[in-house]
Amino acid sequence: MLLAIKERYSSRELEHQMDSGYYERYMLSKEKLHPEKIKSELNPFLNSYVIEFLDLPPKFKEKHLKKGLIEGMKKFILELGKNFTYVDEEYTIMVGGEDYHVDLLFYHRALRCLVAMELKTGKFKPEYISKMDFYLEGLDRQVKKSDENPSVGLILCASKNDEVVEYAMSRTMSPMMVSQYQLQLPDKSILQKKLQELIHMPLLEDGEGEKGE
């Protein structure tokens, strides 16, 4: 209810978020590794994103993923959170006379910082961290305004191993998050079971808890 009020969901948007298990995914994400500087109730990043609205071919490349997200930006912003403002795709940073490109660049109004997003169609690899470090340094030196907070990185992969992510991020000082995406709506019952196991809540049977309402 608090999220619906904060994000000003329409009835259709609220229904979509409930169907996608947004609450369960958010609560599970709070226990994951987050950028140290944004570990708070305001943390806007999830451990898993659902982008089932994309019409992608069976074997797609990063350019297809990026094009689909841009074309469906309204729905993608709903999944990210309405405080995210889209800035640009293939945002160019020039360093040492060479051009480097950030896949997608956003601005987060509540955190007051730039958010660089890198898209990967495969499994997370440790070398993605150093690349994102480089992008964030470039954004902070060349683009960030003096009254804004340090830039944050989000690496969006098709899959990831949490232990590998933790090892890869253990020495970086940059505020960064590694998340995975799903191309279809998740099974809410599985998410609810994971959440109940995490907080040691007894599993409710169908119909239980309805008395007295």
Backbone as a chain_set.jsonl record, in Angstrom:
{"seq": "MLLAIKERYSSRELEHQMDSGYYERYMLSKEKLHPEKIKSELNPFLNSYVIEFLDLPPKFKEKHLKKGLIEGMKKFILELGKNFTYVDEEYTIMVGGEDYHVDLLFYHRALRCLVAMELKTGKFKPEYISKMDFYLEGLDRQVKKSDENPSVGLILCASKNDEVVEYAMSRTMSPMMVSQYQLQLPDKSILQKKLQELIHMPLLEDGEGEKGE", "coords": {"N": [[0.828, -1.202, 0.0], [1.943, 1.212, 0.804], [3.897, 1.535, -1.167], [2.286, 1.749, -3.454], [1.019, 4.165, -2.953], [3.216, 5.912, -2.825], [4.33, 5.648, -5.429], [2.164, 6.361, -6.925], [0.416, 4.623, -8.355], [-1.708, 3.652, -11.042], [-4.838, 1.835, -11.239], [-4.453, -0.219, -13.082], [-1.65, -0.327, -13.257], [-1.021, -1.048, -10.642], [-2.21, -3.58, -10.527], [-0.584, -4.937, -12.366], [1.916, -4.854, -11.049], [1.358, -6.4, -8.818], [0.817, -8.86, -10.037], [3.332, -9.426, -11.044], [4.756, -10.058, -8.822], [6.044, -8.022, -7.414], [6.243, -6.973, -4.772], [7.195, -9.189, -3.287], [9.63, -9.626, -4.619], [10.922, -7.231, -4.073], [11.188, -7.305, -1.24], [12.802, -9.576, -0.951], [15.056, -8.61, -2.256], [16.067, -6.738, -0.48], [17.681, -8.1, 1.237], [19.908, -8.667, -0.168], [23.173, -7.985, -1.668], [23.851, -4.641, -1.682], [24.675, -1.382, -2.992], [26.821, 0.304, -0.792], [26.382, 2.98, -0.107], [23.721, 3.416, -0.532], [22.207, 1.846, 1.105], [19.386, 1.651, 2.507], [15.988, 2.457, 3.506], [15.214, 3.713, 1.252], [16.318, 2.443, -0.857], [16.32, 1.823, -4.264], [16.737, -0.356, -5.914], [16.3, -3.588, -7.309], [16.835, -7.127, -6.853], [16.023, -8.698, -8.882], [14.507, -8.226, -12.027], [11.476, -7.969, -13.884], [10.765, -8.225, -17.202], [8.721, -8.854, -19.067], [7.314, -7.78, -21.126], [8.739, -7.458, -23.438], [9.253, -8.092, -26.885], [11.067, -10.324, -27.979], [13.354, -12.096, -30.155], [13.989, -15.725, -30.234], [16.797, -16.22, -29.948], [18.48, -13.671, -28.879], [20.366, -10.581, -29.07], [22.45, -8.186, -27.268], [21.848, -5.695, -28.366], [19.24, -6.056, -29.264], [17.924, -6.409, -26.854], [18.339, -3.917, -25.65], [17.059, -2.21, -27.512], [14.432, -3.137, -27.283], [13.858, -2.447, -24.61], [14.022, 0.328, -24.72], [11.966, 0.958, -26.54], [9.837, 0.05, -25.048], [9.829, 1.836, -22.918], [8.103, 3.167, -21.104], [6.808, 1.085, -19.716], [9.08, -0.143, -18.709], [10.119, 1.807, -17.002], [8.116, 1.739, -15.087], [8.651, -0.747, -13.947], [11.234, -0.282, -12.955], [10.831, 1.923, -11.251], [9.211, 4.97, -10.522], [10.785, 7.175, -9.934], [12.945, 7.106, -11.526], [14.442, 8.684, -14.253], [14.706, 8.745, -17.697], [17.678, 9.263, -19.529], [19.552, 8.823, -21.756], [20.595, 6.608, -24.467], [23.461, 4.542, -25.204], [25.294, 6.377, -24.101], [27.873, 8.678, -24.414], [31.19, 8.756, -23.211], [34.215, 10.42, -23.187], [37.515, 9.475, -22.94], [40.943, 9.823, -22.722], [41.082, 10.45, -25.418], [39.477, 8.566, -26.637], [36.254, 7.145, -27.352], [33.77, 5.941, -25.129], [30.955, 3.941, -24.307], [28.008, 4.06, -22.456], [25.456, 1.76, -21.898], [22.673, 2.341, -21.128], [21.507, 5.356, -19.697], [20.297, 6.799, -16.753], [18.569, 9.088, -14.528], [18.151, 9.401, -11.063], [15.701, 10.742, -9.147], [15.14, 10.828, -6.343], [17.487, 9.826, -5.11], [19.195, 11.571, -6.228], [21.184, 11.299, -8.276], [23.163, 10.111, -11.07], [22.428, 7.14, -12.923], [24.006, 4.487, -14.221], [23.461, 1.969, -16.593], [24.264, -1.257, -17.547], [23.754, -3.743, -19.981], [23.488, -7.243, -20.226], [23.38, -10.243, -22.036], [23.983, -12.737, -21.164], [25.376, -14.82, -18.535], [26.487, -13.372, -15.437], [29.756, -11.941, -15.295], [32.901, -11.552, -13.629], [34.579, -9.527, -14.711], [32.882, -7.543, -15.555], [32.557, -5.744, -13.519], [34.858, -4.06, -13.276], [34.661, -2.659, -15.641], [32.277, -1.233, -15.248], [33.083, 0.318, -13.049], [34.888, 2.01, -14.336], [33.155, 3.438, -16.057], [31.542, 4.772, -14.156], [33.408, 6.391, -12.891], [34.087, 8.066, -15.014], [31.598, 9.341, -15.482], [31.274, 10.691, -13.031], [33.418, 12.474, -13.046], [33.052, 13.937, -15.401], [30.339, 14.478, -15.947], [28.566, 14.533, -13.699], [26.964, 16.876, -11.549], [28.007, 19.42, -9.2], [26.391, 19.497, -6.923], [25.205, 17.045, -6.849], [24.903, 13.534, -6.012], [27.36, 10.808, -5.934], [27.625, 8.796, -8.897], [25.7, 5.855, -9.674], [25.896, 2.366, -10.404], [24.237, -0.13, -12.374], [24.225, -3.402, -13.228], [22.724, -5.413, -15.463], [21.898, -8.637, -15.872], [21.322, -11.816, -17.582], [21.469, -13.965, -15.895], [22.894, -14.827, -12.677], [25.386, -15.635, -10.212], [25.231, -15.416, -6.834], [27.385, -15.657, -5.045], [29.644, -15.401, -6.677], [29.217, -12.781, -7.544], [29.477, -11.409, -5.098], [32.189, -11.887, -4.449], [33.39, -10.607, -6.653], [32.667, -7.964, -6.224], [33.805, -7.289, -3.827], [36.06, -5.653, -3.408], [35.607, -3.284, -4.694], [34.927, 0.214, -4.594], [32.877, 1.583, -5.602], [29.43, 2.595, -5.755], [27.279, 0.115, -6.553], [25.223, -2.322, -8.233], [24.284, -5.645, -8.992], [21.97, -7.187, -10.953], [19.434, -9.533, -12.07], [17.459, -10.304, -14.978], [14.119, -11.261, -15.905], [12.252, -12.783, -18.472], [9.663, -13.488, -18.419], [6.636, -13.586, -16.462], [7.149, -14.18, -13.001], [6.742, -17.14, -10.918], [4.596, -16.58, -8.46], [4.085, -18.029, -6.129], [6.457, -19.357, -5.603], [8.169, -17.209, -5.067], [6.904, -16.191, -2.771], [7.26, -18.319, -1.013], [10.068, -18.345, -0.761], [10.432, -15.864, 0.453], [9.04, -16.223, 2.865], [10.596, -18.241, 4.003], [12.93, -16.816, 4.354], [12.304, -14.848, 6.283], [11.452, -16.425, 8.262], [8.729, -16.996, 8.522], [5.704, -18.68, 9.203], [4.219, -20.795, 6.763], [1.273, -19.857, 5.144], [-1.829, -21.413, 4.668], [-4.165, -21.711, 1.919], [-6.871, -19.54, 2.307], [-6.503, -19.315, 5.008], [-6.308, -16.992, 7.652], [-8.273, -15.333, 6.794], [-10.488, -15.147, 8.374], [-12.415, -13.06, 10.432], [-12.015, -10.774, 9.039]], "CA": [[0.0, 0.0, 0.0], [2.84, 2.366, 0.859], [4.527, 1.662, -2.471], [1.271, 2.222, -4.387], [0.82, 5.597, -2.669], [4.451, 6.614, -3.183], [4.521, 5.642, -6.88], [0.935, 6.831, -7.546], [0.009, 3.631, -9.346], [-3.081, 3.532, -11.495], [-5.325, 0.498, -10.903], [-3.823, -1.162, -14.01], [-0.25, -0.466, -12.857], [-0.995, -1.801, -9.389], [-2.506, -4.966, -10.862], [0.612, -5.504, -13.002], [2.955, -5.045, -10.039], [0.956, -7.545, -7.997], [0.991, -10.06, -10.851], [4.76, -9.68, -11.249], [5.402, -10.371, -7.547], [6.958, -6.925, -7.109], [6.461, -6.875, -3.327], [8.064, -10.294, -2.869], [10.966, -9.395, -5.172], [11.516, -6.115, -3.336], [11.568, -7.75, 0.103], [13.949, -10.47, -1.114], [16.204, -7.811, -2.675], [16.596, -5.99, 0.661], [18.662, -8.93, 1.917], [21.02, -8.907, -1.071], [24.27, -7.034, -1.639], [23.49, -3.369, -2.28], [25.694, -0.349, -2.838], [26.917, 0.712, 0.606], [25.894, 4.341, 0.093], [22.269, 3.52, -0.675], [21.552, 0.838, 1.941], [18.391, 2.337, 3.321], [14.622, 2.177, 3.085], [15.014, 4.341, -0.037], [17.002, 1.698, -1.9], [15.384, 1.61, -5.368], [17.198, -1.415, -6.798], [15.845, -4.943, -7.039], [17.738, -8.207, -7.213], [15.484, -9.313, -10.086], [13.539, -7.405, -12.751], [10.617, -8.701, -14.814], [10.551, -7.438, -18.421], [8.003, -9.799, -19.917], [6.648, -7.056, -22.202], [9.608, -7.378, -24.613], [8.99, -9.05, -27.962], [12.414, -10.648, -28.431], [13.52, -13.377, -30.858], [14.507, -16.775, -29.345], [18.209, -15.935, -29.691], [18.61, -12.228, -29.041], [21.628, -9.963, -28.703], [22.296, -7.04, -26.37], [21.214, -4.589, -29.092], [17.801, -6.332, -29.276], [17.438, -6.156, -25.503], [18.337, -2.469, -25.444], [16.01, -1.63, -28.36], [13.144, -3.488, -26.692], [13.656, -1.66, -23.394], [13.779, 1.722, -25.097], [10.627, 1.038, -27.129], [8.874, -0.155, -23.965], [10.379, 2.592, -21.787], [7.074, 3.478, -20.111], [6.648, -0.104, -18.885], [10.357, -0.387, -18.038], [10.189, 2.763, -15.892], [7.209, 1.225, -14.066], [9.365, -1.825, -13.274], [12.351, 0.305, -12.216], [10.347, 2.863, -10.249], [8.913, 6.221, -11.214], [11.797, 8.192, -9.671], [13.956, 7.011, -12.575], [14.207, 9.486, -15.447], [15.565, 8.3, -18.792], [18.555, 10.304, -20.069], [20.016, 8.536, -23.109], [21.195, 5.297, -24.751], [24.823, 4.647, -25.743], [25.793, 7.679, -23.649], [29.306, 8.702, -24.713], [32.191, 9.347, -22.325], [35.502, 10.436, -23.875], [38.66, 9.371, -22.042], [42.181, 9.566, -23.45], [40.859, 10.586, -26.851], [38.639, 7.483, -27.143], [34.86, 7.167, -26.916], [33.235, 4.776, -24.434], [29.506, 4.108, -24.348], [27.161, 3.456, -21.426], [24.275, 1.237, -22.591], [21.53, 3.206, -20.806], [21.787, 6.282, -18.596], [19.118, 7.341, -16.08], [18.783, 9.946, -13.352], [17.202, 9.057, -10.01], [15.351, 12.003, -8.486], [15.236, 10.741, -4.883], [18.9, 9.676, -4.757], [19.877, 12.713, -6.84], [22.419, 10.819, -8.896], [23.08, 9.411, -12.35], [22.452, 5.679, -12.808], [24.476, 3.854, -15.455], [22.981, 0.6, -16.7], [24.883, -2.107, -18.565], [22.898, -4.885, -20.285], [24.215, -8.445, -20.623], [22.439, -11.304, -22.387], [24.424, -13.997, -20.571], [25.637, -14.911, -17.105], [27.388, -12.353, -14.89], [31.184, -12.222, -15.27], [33.581, -10.597, -12.74], [35.179, -8.394, -15.409], [31.896, -6.479, -15.748], [32.686, -4.772, -12.426], [35.884, -3.058, -13.586], [34.134, -1.826, -16.72], [31.323, -0.3, -14.652], [33.898, 1.258, -12.276], [35.424, 2.975, -15.301], [32.058, 4.303, -16.485], [31.111, 5.623, -13.048], [34.444, 7.413, -12.706], [33.931, 9.02, -16.101], [30.391, 10.136, -15.232], [31.491, 11.573, -11.879], [34.375, 13.522, -13.398], [32.674, 14.736, -16.566], [28.903, 14.751, -16.107], [27.91, 14.817, -12.416], [27.015, 18.255, -11.067], [28.642, 19.537, -7.883], [25.423, 19.282, -5.855], [24.635, 15.713, -6.996], [25.613, 12.436, -5.358], [28.129, 9.973, -6.857], [26.856, 7.959, -9.808], [25.457, 4.472, -9.262], [25.88, 1.45, -11.535], [23.374, -1.305, -12.336], [24.548, -4.375, -14.269], [21.535, -6.249, -15.618], [22.319, -9.87, -16.552], [20.304, -12.859, -17.723], [21.577, -14.813, -14.701], [24.052, -14.492, -11.855], [25.652, -16.421, -9.018], [25.426, -14.412, -5.788], [28.725, -15.781, -4.458], [30.571, -14.804, -7.638], [28.989, -11.338, -7.477], [30.044, -10.907, -3.847], [33.65, -11.891, -4.592], [33.779, -9.613, -7.653], [32.416, -6.616, -5.721], [34.341, -7.139, -2.468], [37.102, -4.628, -3.326], [35.236, -2.051, -5.375], [34.405, 1.275, -3.738], [31.791, 2.237, -6.319], [28.066, 2.133, -5.469], [26.956, -0.705, -7.706], [24.313, -3.429, -7.996], [24.159, -6.608, -10.078], [20.633, -7.78, -10.927], [19.113, -10.358, -13.229], [16.139, -10.024, -15.537], [13.279, -12.386, -16.312], [11.463, -12.441, -19.653], [8.281, -13.916, -18.198], [6.194, -13.347, -15.094], [7.619, -15.244, -12.109], [5.769, -17.898, -10.139], [4.487, -15.872, -7.182], [4.116, -18.962, -5.006], [7.87, -19.615, -5.31], [8.69, -15.997, -4.422], [6.337, -16.117, -1.427], [7.907, -19.355, -0.199], [11.423, -17.872, -0.476], [10.326, -14.767, 1.404], [8.637, -16.794, 4.152], [11.766, -18.932, 4.537], [13.913, -15.812, 4.727], [11.927, -14.154, 7.521], [10.997, -17.455, 9.206], [7.284, -16.868, 8.714], [5.013, -19.928, 8.875], [3.509, -20.769, 5.487], [-0.173, -19.793, 5.305], [-2.61, -22.199, 3.721], [-5.203, -20.932, 1.251], [-8.053, -19.29, 3.125], [-6.143, -19.036, 6.401], [-6.126, -15.585, 7.927], [-9.39, -14.558, 6.273], [-11.516, -14.994, 9.388], [-12.363, -11.829, 11.215], [-11.791, -9.607, 8.192]], "C": [[0.862, 1.252, 0.0], [3.5, 2.618, -0.495], [3.543, 2.221, -3.493], [1.024, 3.72, -4.204], [2.016, 6.406, -3.144], [4.6, 6.743, -4.694], [3.29, 6.123, -7.647], [0.484, 5.902, -8.672], [-1.441, 3.836, -9.758], [-3.541, 2.12, -11.122], [-4.672, -0.556, -11.803], [-2.357, -1.394, -13.636], [-0.121, -1.284, -11.582], [-1.251, -3.281, -9.651], [-1.295, -5.655, -11.488], [1.692, -5.785, -11.97], [2.62, -6.22, -9.124], [1.163, -8.853, -8.748], [2.46, -10.434, -11.005], [5.497, -10.017, -9.958], [6.362, -9.29, -7.095], [7.264, -6.842, -5.613], [7.426, -7.948, -2.846], [9.494, -10.078, -3.368], [11.68, -8.264, -4.446], [12.007, -6.558, -1.961], [12.758, -8.697, 0.049], [15.198, -9.682, -1.484], [16.84, -7.065, -1.514], [17.667, -6.776, 1.393], [19.907, -9.164, 1.061], [22.065, -7.804, -0.942], [23.875, -5.769, -2.386], [24.664, -2.401, -2.168], [25.666, 0.228, -1.426], [26.258, 2.066, 0.85], [24.387, 4.474, -0.048], [21.558, 2.415, 0.086], [20.61, 1.553, 2.896], [17.013, 1.932, 2.841], [14.343, 2.764, 1.706], [15.639, 3.549, -1.174], [16.038, 1.346, -3.038], [15.713, 0.408, -6.249], [16.714, -2.782, -6.347], [16.907, -5.954, -7.449], [17.304, -8.879, -8.515], [14.432, -8.401, -10.705], [12.763, -8.266, -13.744], [10.33, -7.799, -16.013], [9.876, -8.326, -19.467], [7.337, -9.125, -21.114], [7.496, -6.966, -23.471], [9.248, -8.467, -25.621], [10.327, -9.396, -28.61], [12.449, -11.969, -29.183], [14.105, -14.413, -29.905], [15.968, -16.576, -28.969], [18.443, -14.451, -29.951], [19.978, -11.741, -28.559], [21.361, -8.761, -27.801], [21.604, -5.876, -27.063], [19.699, -4.785, -29.166], [17.187, -6.031, -27.912], [17.312, -4.665, -25.251], [17.231, -1.797, -26.245], [14.635, -1.904, -27.78], [12.846, -2.675, -25.445], [13.344, -0.206, -23.712], [12.37, 1.883, -25.669], [9.539, 0.852, -26.067], [9.246, 0.632, -22.716], [9.337, 2.896, -20.716], [6.874, 2.299, -19.161], [7.921, -0.407, -18.107], [10.518, 0.553, -16.841], [9.275, 2.315, -14.759], [7.904, 0.122, -13.266], [10.522, -1.28, -12.441], [11.866, 1.129, -11.026], [10.237, 4.241, -10.87], [9.878, 7.357, -10.898], [12.923, 8.156, -10.692], [13.533, 7.842, -13.777], [15.203, 9.065, -16.52], [16.367, 9.472, -19.348], [18.933, 9.998, -21.516], [20.467, 7.076, -23.23], [22.58, 5.526, -25.358], [25.439, 6.001, -25.379], [27.32, 7.685, -23.729], [30.116, 9.415, -23.636], [33.522, 9.281, -23.057], [36.631, 10.454, -22.857], [39.893, 9.036, -22.871], [42.008, 9.62, -24.956], [40.019, 9.484, -27.469], [37.236, 7.582, -26.563], [34.478, 5.842, -26.264], [31.738, 5.017, -24.239], [28.809, 3.331, -23.228], [25.863, 3.018, -22.094], [23.056, 2.131, -22.397], [21.901, 4.092, -19.63], [20.475, 6.86, -18.082], [19.555, 8.348, -15.019], [17.725, 9.569, -12.327], [16.943, 10.293, -9.152], [15.538, 11.949, -6.975], [16.688, 10.633, -4.417], [19.746, 10.839, -5.268], [21.237, 12.3, -7.412], [22.128, 10.199, -10.252], [23.143, 7.91, -12.099], [22.833, 5.104, -14.165], [24.032, 2.41, -15.47], [23.68, -0.109, -17.854], [24.032, -3.367, -18.735], [23.74, -6.056, -20.789], [23.211, -9.574, -20.892], [22.809, -12.646, -21.773], [24.589, -13.911, -19.072], [26.616, -13.832, -16.665], [28.833, -12.837, -14.899], [31.885, -11.159, -14.427], [34.142, -9.373, -13.45], [34.188, -7.265, -15.683], [32.043, -5.375, -14.689], [33.688, -3.675, -12.766], [35.419, -2.117, -14.695], [33.152, -0.799, -16.165], [32.043, 0.727, -13.78], [34.404, 2.387, -13.168], [34.339, 3.954, -15.744], [31.636, 5.276, -15.381], [32.131, 6.724, -12.767], [34.328, 8.49, -13.781], [32.714, 9.918, -15.903], [30.603, 11.127, -14.101], [32.424, 12.727, -12.224], [33.843, 14.468, -14.471], [31.227, 15.203, -16.596], [28.223, 15.174, -14.809], [28.068, 16.282, -12.033], [27.51, 18.283, -9.626], [27.686, 19.25, -6.733], [24.743, 17.912, -5.937], [25.495, 14.665, -6.302], [26.377, 11.605, -6.386], [27.226, 9.05, -7.671], [26.786, 6.518, -9.311], [25.384, 3.596, -10.512], [24.936, 0.284, -11.313], [23.723, -2.193, -13.521], [23.407, -5.373, -14.329], [21.893, -7.459, -16.487], [21.164, -10.858, -16.656], [20.312, -13.793, -16.524], [22.819, -14.413, -13.927], [24.163, -15.471, -10.699], [26.009, -15.439, -7.918], [26.812, -14.476, -5.165], [29.779, -15.166, -5.373], [30.448, -13.283, -7.618], [29.641, -10.748, -6.229], [31.569, -10.847, -3.915], [34.101, -10.763, -5.526], [33.657, -8.189, -7.121], [33.105, -6.324, -4.396], [35.357, -6.009, -2.34], [36.745, -3.326, -4.043], [34.649, -1.055, -4.387], [33.202, 1.966, -4.379], [30.439, 1.711, -5.871], [27.52, 1.412, -6.688], [26.058, -1.865, -7.295], [24.307, -4.329, -9.219], [22.808, -7.291, -9.93], [20.454, -8.682, -12.138], [17.709, -10.02, -13.712], [15.444, -11.312, -15.92], [12.385, -11.943, -17.457], [10.033, -12.954, -19.569], [7.924, -13.692, -16.735], [6.632, -14.497, -14.199], [6.459, -15.973, -11.442], [5.703, -17.275, -8.742], [4.574, -16.806, -5.987], [5.55, -19.286, -4.604], [8.488, -18.426, -4.598], [8.189, -15.9, -2.984], [6.986, -17.128, -0.494], [9.318, -18.921, 0.192], [11.399, -16.775, 0.585], [9.97, -15.281, 2.793], [9.786, -17.55, 4.81], [12.787, -17.933, 5.057], [13.591, -15.159, 6.06], [11.329, -15.103, 8.551], [9.516, -17.31, 9.544], [6.617, -18.201, 8.374], [4.199, -19.774, 7.597], [2.007, -20.82, 5.722], [-0.85, -20.658, 4.257], [-3.674, -21.318, 3.094], [-6.414, -20.791, 2.151], [-7.715, -18.967, 4.568], [-5.905, -17.549, 6.578], [-7.263, -14.716, 7.431], [-10.479, -14.325, 7.314], [-11.321, -13.672, 10.138], [-12.131, -10.602, 10.373], [-13.104, -8.886, 7.955]], "O": [[0.572, 2.224, -0.697], [3.645, 3.764, -0.92], [3.909, 3.068, -4.308], [0.842, 4.451, -5.178], [1.863, 7.448, -3.782], [4.953, 7.81, -5.195], [3.341, 6.281, -8.867], [0.21, 6.341, -9.788], [-2.295, 4.152, -8.93], [-2.72, 1.292, -10.727], [-4.371, -1.659, -11.347], [-1.875, -2.525, -13.691], [0.781, -2.113, -11.455], [-0.589, -4.141, -9.069], [-1.008, -6.813, -11.184], [2.321, -6.842, -12.007], [3.515, -6.953, -8.705], [1.627, -9.838, -8.173], [2.799, -11.614, -11.088], [6.708, -10.238, -9.972], [7.378, -9.583, -6.466], [8.419, -6.66, -5.227], [8.357, -7.665, -2.092], [10.454, -10.316, -2.635], [12.889, -8.323, -4.227], [13.122, -6.221, -1.563], [13.636, -8.634, 0.91], [16.297, -10.049, -1.067], [18.037, -6.783, -1.552], [18.484, -6.188, 2.102], [20.86, -9.794, 1.52], [21.878, -6.827, -0.216], [23.596, -5.813, -3.584], [25.548, -2.591, -1.332], [24.605, 0.599, -0.925], [25.645, 2.279, 1.897], [23.825, 5.521, 0.275], [20.423, 2.073, -0.245], [21.016, 2.002, 3.968], [16.876, 1.162, 1.89], [13.372, 2.384, 1.052], [15.511, 3.934, -2.336], [15.048, 0.651, -2.812], [15.024, 0.177, -7.242], [16.718, -3.096, -5.156], [17.766, -5.67, -8.284], [18.103, -9.545, -9.174], [13.572, -7.867, -10.004], [13.317, -9.174, -14.363], [9.726, -6.737, -15.864], [10.377, -8.52, -20.574], [6.85, -9.804, -22.017], [7.023, -6.45, -24.484], [8.975, -9.61, -25.254], [10.685, -8.844, -29.65], [11.663, -12.87, -28.888], [14.663, -14.045, -28.872], [16.341, -16.743, -27.808], [18.587, -14.026, -31.097], [20.647, -12.394, -27.758], [20.214, -8.364, -27.593], [20.851, -5.141, -26.425], [18.947, -3.811, -29.137], [16.091, -5.478, -27.813], [16.31, -4.199, -24.708], [16.539, -0.918, -25.732], [13.769, -1.029, -27.776], [11.707, -2.255, -25.236], [12.508, 0.417, -23.058], [11.663, 2.83, -25.325], [8.454, 1.424, -26.174], [9.018, 0.177, -21.595], [9.662, 2.883, -19.528], [6.78, 2.483, -17.948], [7.855, -0.877, -16.971], [11.001, 0.14, -15.787], [9.616, 2.488, -13.589], [7.764, 0.061, -12.045], [10.766, -1.764, -11.336], [12.422, 1.042, -9.931], [11.091, 4.632, -11.666], [9.804, 8.41, -11.531], [13.76, 9.057, -10.73], [12.408, 7.721, -14.262], [16.409, 9.033, -16.274], [15.816, 10.542, -19.608], [18.672, 10.805, -22.408], [20.692, 6.398, -22.227], [22.839, 6.572, -25.953], [26.023, 6.68, -26.223], [27.98, 6.803, -23.179], [29.78, 10.52, -23.207], [33.927, 8.208, -23.505], [36.697, 11.345, -22.009], [39.885, 8.073, -23.638], [42.705, 8.919, -25.69], [39.852, 9.448, -28.688], [37.046, 8.04, -25.436], [34.809, 4.767, -26.765], [31.305, 6.151, -24.032], [28.991, 2.123, -23.075], [25.229, 3.815, -22.785], [22.474, 2.621, -23.365], [22.533, 3.637, -18.677], [19.648, 7.345, -18.854], [20.73, 8.446, -14.665], [16.548, 9.431, -12.661], [17.853, 10.82, -8.512], [16.035, 12.904, -6.379], [17.076, 11.275, -3.441], [20.865, 11.062, -4.804], [22.278, 12.868, -7.081], [20.997, 9.813, -10.545], [23.824, 7.456, -11.179], [22.083, 5.219, -15.135], [24.2, 1.696, -14.481], [23.688, 0.374, -18.986], [23.635, -3.987, -17.748], [24.593, -5.891, -21.662], [22.315, -9.829, -20.088], [22.03, -13.596, -21.852], [24.015, -13.04, -18.419], [27.482, -13.425, -17.44], [29.114, -13.987, -14.559], [31.517, -9.987, -14.49], [34.183, -8.289, -12.867], [34.597, -6.151, -16.008], [31.697, -4.22, -14.935], [33.405, -2.493, -12.569], [35.741, -0.929, -14.689], [33.182, 0.367, -16.558], [31.654, 1.895, -13.768], [34.354, 3.561, -12.8], [34.574, 5.161, -15.8], [31.403, 6.457, -15.641], [31.762, 7.853, -12.445], [34.456, 9.68, -13.494], [32.791, 11.125, -16.13], [30.166, 12.275, -14.191], [32.235, 13.842, -11.738], [34.145, 15.661, -14.455], [30.922, 16.225, -17.212], [27.391, 16.081, -14.817], [29.145, 16.861, -12.166], [27.435, 17.279, -8.918], [28.121, 18.804, -5.671], [23.809, 17.641, -5.182], [26.676, 14.892, -6.04], [26.083, 11.68, -7.579], [26.194, 8.585, -7.187], [27.686, 6.032, -8.626], [24.876, 4.023, -11.549], [24.836, -0.238, -10.202], [23.545, -1.802, -14.674], [23.15, -6.094, -13.365], [22.155, -7.322, -17.682], [20.172, -10.763, -15.934], [19.276, -14.355, -16.17], [23.698, -13.737, -14.461], [23.173, -16.058, -10.262], [26.987, -14.701, -8.045], [27.362, -13.44, -4.791], [30.696, -14.491, -4.906], [31.454, -12.576, -7.668], [30.285, -9.701, -6.3], [32.172, -9.863, -3.485], [35.064, -10.053, -5.237], [34.429, -7.309, -7.502], [32.996, -5.209, -3.887], [35.504, -5.451, -1.252], [37.514, -2.366, -3.995], [33.951, -1.442, -3.449], [32.581, 2.834, -3.766], [30.295, 0.513, -5.629], [27.321, 2.023, -7.737], [26.117, -2.337, -6.16], [24.324, -3.846, -10.352], [22.53, -7.904, -8.899], [21.214, -8.611, -13.104], [16.879, -9.517, -12.954], [16.084, -12.32, -16.219], [11.821, -10.849, -17.419], [9.278, -12.864, -20.538], [8.803, -13.617, -15.875], [6.507, -15.661, -14.58], [5.334, -15.475, -11.411], [6.628, -17.42, -7.943], [5.084, -16.417, -4.937], [5.842, -19.47, -3.422], [9.241, -18.596, -3.639], [8.955, -15.566, -2.079], [7.233, -16.834, 0.675], [9.726, -19.102, 1.339], [12.229, -16.754, 1.494], [10.534, -14.826, 3.788], [9.939, -17.509, 6.031], [13.434, -18.171, 6.077], [14.484, -14.937, 6.878], [10.778, -14.679, 9.566], [9.104, -17.478, 10.692], [6.94, -18.795, 7.345], [3.565, -18.742, 7.377], [1.514, -21.713, 6.411], [-0.474, -20.629, 3.086], [-4.049, -20.292, 3.663], [-6.925, -21.773, 2.69], [-8.543, -18.404, 5.284], [-5.334, -16.917, 5.69], [-7.24, -13.499, 7.616], [-11.299, -13.419, 7.166], [-10.201, -13.251, 10.425], [-12.054, -9.495, 10.905], [-13.134, -7.87, 7.261]]}, "num_chains": 1, "name": "protein.A"}
